[in-house]
Amino acid sequence: MAHWRGFTAMAADPPLVIESAQGCFLHTQDGRRLFDGVSNLWCNVHGHSHPEIIAAIQDQVRRVSHITTLGMTADVTEALATRLADITPGDLGHVFFSSDGSSAVEAALKMAFQYWNQKQNPRPEKTRFLTLGKAYHGDTTGSVSLGGIDLFHRLFAPLLFSCLRVPPPCTYRLPEGVDVGDALQHYGDAIHDLIRRHHHELAGVVMEPLVQGAAGMVTHPPGLLARVRQWCDEYDVLLIADEVATGFCKTGRLFACQHEAVTPDILCLGKGLSGGTLPLAATLAGPKVFSAFLGKASENRQFFHGHTFGGNPTAAAAALASLDLIERQDTSRVAFEKAQLLRRQLASLESHPYVGDIRGRGLMIGIEIVFNREKKQSFAPEHRIGYKICQAAIARGFWLRPLGDVIVVMPAPVADPDDLTRLAIAIGESIEEVTRHPNMYASSEHARGATMAGGAS
Ligand code: PLP
């Protein structure tokens, strides 16, 4: 076992080994062909090995594969920065590149911190961040500090800085006495209250807009993001939107923020930025933030942060090719339509005795399996229901990966409609197969609360 894999019990069964992948299908070393039901951890936009992206990568590698952004830059990286400035919401015109989502968030945190220190009329006392319960923003120390998933984050507490935190704005598990119609008011009040009481020390609010992916596709009440934007303006707090998971068409718009006409002060992108082909991430800021960093060398106002491979030209070329495809093929609309289709196919599962909730936005879908629908009671974690259902789906030719007992379904927008129909059927059969003998899970009667997330993103 030379390869030590992340979020993986290394004494567990050996992994699937992929030899090649084409479109939405993975080809394993042992001869299987599996539909990629989670676009390889929420990255892939145009399917695997898209010829136009391959051609762009090949062409770039022939010209120059890597150039530092310290002291120089590559033409293709400049072109990508301009393109991102054009297509992202509002005035987000300044793009800082890194290689993965955690780094994009880490950069956002330090950017916000440094901003308050050196803006005109500095406010160095604004050092804290407000985050959502069950948040997941990555695995570096800063992004883990923002995180709120016990299993991943609690162990590291002594290493972390403290954040202000509100309950996850979950529309499925609402507190007693709050019904769905009141969810926006209820969760909004909690956020508003903390901002109102702590704005003097708050550098920023960090949130995944609309859907908290790794939390178990926790879906926010519509309108929440727009309200948070309003309060951040009112109380002079930066809004940092982490669109590492939601970005690049998955919610049915290019960016989730667009659903609520919101421009964050800082935007984090990753995963689908390169079409899901090469490691590339970005942290974008508007003129308000950027102007605090603008200065001559003697002024020492520059952002004191930078990664060796940030803005890598090969990854930038892949991203430009992916953005060309998104534009030409209207991928956001395609994603929206495929999501409608898939949700229709999954609708019959809504009345399944062990399906508690089917939620999400666009092609970010979570199916939560519960032991008791009425009480929204989870199976005891040791039964690993989510894992078993995904294994049953793999046996049927569909690769899925759960988050605890939430079955994540996030195919690439290019997926063939017939394959989506087959995927929905396979999910239904797999749930049926695994939950057929619920008596054997009697110990779940004693399980309490929710296991909204228990696996890696
Ligand atoms: N932010 C969000 C919302 C994510 O979902 C993830 C990964 O799943 C990250 C950040 C971290 O990205 P990466 O794994 O590329 O570091």
Boltz pocket constraint, residues with backbone or C-beta under 6 A from the ligand:
constraints:
  - pocket:
      binder: B
      contacts: [[A, 41], [A, 99], [A, 100], [A, 101], [A, 102], [A, 103], [A, 105], [A, 136], [A, 137], [A, 138], [A, 139], [A, 208], [A, 213], [A, 214], [A, 242], [A, 243], [A, 244], [A, 245], [A, 246], [A, 270], [A, 271], [A, 457]]
      max_distance: 6.0
